Amino acid sequence: MHALFQTAQYGGASVAYNIGVPSVRPSGRSRNLVLPTPFGLDSFLEEGRVQKRQITLPRHAVAYSQGSAATSVLYIQRGGIKLSVTSALGKEAVVAMLGPGDFFGEGCLAGQPVRMGSAVALVPTELIRIAKADMTRMLDQQHEFSNKFIRHILGRNIRIEEDLVDQLFNSSEKRLARTLLLLARYGSEEAPPGDLPKLSQETLAEMIGSTRSRVNYFMTKFRKLGYIEYNGHLKINASLLSVVLHD
């Protein structure tokens, strides 16, 4: 559930994730998430003389699997990626939903020999793969790139902390409302909230740490109250914010 800086169009649906929606602390106060600025990655790759390796993934395709060798960092140009971890008993937990402007797989830079989780395309997705050696060299030699990358990672850590606070202190109804607003880009200056990509209620339940039956109950409630609409795609209305801000 992390920052997006543009909207990708697929089949007429506006695919958008994770933009600075107000989050609620236990005190009931709200504040906006701190978002990093978008990368001009192509210029940095050109300056570093790094050959751009582009990857196009169809929906549900695997970018990498849990336990596979961690040898590169990936950058999302268009589309969206779900990061998840599967336990030894086969239980999957969604760690993050990422979109354009996000890096992932950077654990290899900190010495991770294998992937700690899996990365799967939520929708048709375009990625740039940067080899670990190239990424390390760019960080060492290009100070502007290094500074922007550090800000990006710090910003994402802040958002992960926000998600943890949300999980610990807020109700499942409020967590679901916040997640839907994040996915719909509420608060983005580039585009108004729009249609969401197709996400199952099981996936939403995994994201908020609840059950499918609870998600179904709250989704039905939100629809009756006019907070969301079904019209071929799920549309999130700004009025859903009232659930997040309600004490």
N, C-alpha and C positions, 0 to 999 in steps of 0.2 A: 504494500500500500504506500507507494512512494511517488516522487515528483514527476509530473509530465509537463512538457513545455509546448506541445503541439498536438493537434488532433489528426489522426489518420483515418481516411475514409475507405471503408471496405463494404461493398454491396449497399451503399447508401446509408450505412449506419455510422454514426460518429463514435469511433473507438477511443475512449479516453479514460485515464486512470489517475488517481492519487495527486490531487492538487491541494493547495493549502486551505483546507476547510477548518473552521474553528474546532478545536478539541476541548473537551471538558475535563477539568480537574475535579478532584473530590470536593473542592469548595464550591463547585458549580460555576466558576468563572471560566470564560472562554478566551482563547487567544489563537492567533494564526500561526501555522507551522512556518518555520524558516526554510525557504527553498533556495537551492543553489541556482546560479545562472546557467543557461544552456551552454554546451560546449560547441566550439567551432572545430570539431575533431579533424576534419579534412586538412585544414591548414597546418595543424600540429603534425599530422602524419607526413605531409609534404615536406615540412621543415626537417623532420627527423629521417627523411628518405625511407619511410616504412611503406612497403607495398600493402595496399588496402585489400584485404581478403573479405569479400562480401558473401554473406550466406542468406539464402531465402528459405524460410520454413513455412510449410502449410500449417493450418490449424492443428493442434495436438501433436505436432512434431517435437522431437526431443532435441534440445540444444546440447545438453550433456546429461549424463546419468550419474546418480549417486554411486560413488566408489570408482568412477573412471579417473584417469590421470588428469591432474590439474596442470595444464601446460599453456594456458592462454587466458586473456581477459576479453570479455565481449561487451559490445556497445550496441544499444538498440537504436536503430534509425527510424523504423516504423513498426507499429504493431504493439504487442505486449507479451510479457513472459511471466509465468508463474514459477516461483521458487518453492520447493517443498522438500521435506525430509520424511523418510519412511523408517519406522522402527523395526527392530528385529522380528516383531510380531506382525508386521505388515500394516500397521496403522500409519496413515499419512497425515502430516500436519503442514498446512500452508504457512510458509515463512514470510513471503512478500509477493506483491503483484507489482511488476515494473513496467515502464513504458518508455517512449522516445526520450532520449537524453540521459538514460540511466546506463551505468556500467554494472556488470555483474561478473562473478567468477574471479574477483580480484584476490581471493584467498591465496591463490598461487604465489602472489607477490610476498606473502608473509610466511612462506615455507610450507603451505599445505600441499602434500604430495598427491592427494586424491580429492575429488569433489565431495563435500560434506552433504550435499543434497542434489536434487534433480532440477533442471530448468526446462520447462515445456512451453511452447507457443500457445497463447490463448486464442490468437487470431493469426491470419497470414502476417508474417513478421520478417523484417529485414534486419540483419545484424552485421556488424563489423567485428571480425576476430583479429586480435592483436597478440602475437606470440609473446610469451613471458619475457624473453630476452629483449625484444623490441620495446615492450612497455617499460621495462626497467631502465633501458638506455634513455628513453624519452624523459622519464622522471628525473634521471640524473642530469641530463644535458639541457632540458628546456624548463627553465624556472617558472615561466608563466603557466605552462601545462601542469607542472608539479603543484603549483599553488592552487589552481582550479580543481585539480583532482582531489587534493586534500580537503578543500572546502566542500566538494561533492560528498566525500565519505563522511565528513563531520555532520553535514546536513542530514544524511541518511541515518546516521546514528541517533540524531535528535528525534527523527520521526519514528525510529524503532522504540525509543524510550517512551514517546507519546503513545504508541500502540500498547506497550506494556502497562502503562498507567491506565489506559482504557480497559484493558483486560482485567486488571486487578480491582478497579474501583467502580466501574460503570456497569449497569444492567445489560443483559444481552440485547434488549430492545434498543437501547441507546448505542451500543456497539454496532449493531446492524445498520442503524440510521447513519452513523458516522462513516461506516465503510461504504455504503451506497453513495453518499455525498462525495467521498474521496474518489471513487471510481467514476463518478459523473463529472469530475472537474469543477465542482462547485467552488467559486472564488477565483477562477481563472480569468485573467483579463483578455486572453486571446479568444475565448469562445464561451458561450453560455453552456450550462449543463445540458447534456444531450443523451441520446440513446446509449445503452450499455452493450458491450459484447455479450454473447450468450454465456451465462454463468449458471451452473446448476445450483440448486439450493444446498446440495451436499458441500459444494465448494465454499459457498457463503458461510455455511455452518462451521467448516474447518477454519475459515478466516477469523471468525469471531469467538471460537471456542464454545460452540453451542451444538444443538442437535438440529437435524433437518426438520423435525416436527415443530420446533420452536420458531425456526426461520419461516416456515410455511405460515404459521399463525400470525407472526408479525407482518409478513408481506401482505397477507390478506387484509389485516387491519390497516396498513398503510394505504392500500388501494382503496378501501372503503372511505378513508378520510381524505382521499384526493392527493396524497403525498407522492404517489407513484402511479404510472399508467402503463397498461399493456396494450400495444398496438403493433403487433409483429415483433417489436423490440420493447425492452423495459426502459421507460423514460422516468427520470427522477426529477421531481419538481422542487423548487427552492423552499417550498413550505415544509419539506421534511426537516429542515434545520431546526424547527421548533421542538422536535423530539430531542435533538442533541443538546439544546440549550435549556430544556425544561429541567427544573430541580425536582 
